Amino acid sequence: MNNIGELMLEVARVLPDGGNWCDLVKGQTLAAIVVGLRPAVVVEIGVFLGGSLVPMLLALKHNGCGRAVAIDP
């Protein structure tokens, strides 16, 4: 993924059906935040189907750096 547009298309393509938990707009927003802030670590508490985690993982991949920690109590 070379640009943000490609990332947003990839999020739309692979976003799991998170129902009301994470729709496409929320997923793309989370990805854009990760791209903009370039965090070293992303922490997801309450993974469910990965609806929020997957877009953030794709954004970390887009950035070429960072890692994620997923905690599902």
Secondary structure, DSSP 8 states (H G I E B T S, - for coil): --SHHHHHHHHHHH----TTS--HHHHHHHHHHHHHH--SEEEEE--TTSTTHHHHHHHHHHHT--EEEEE--
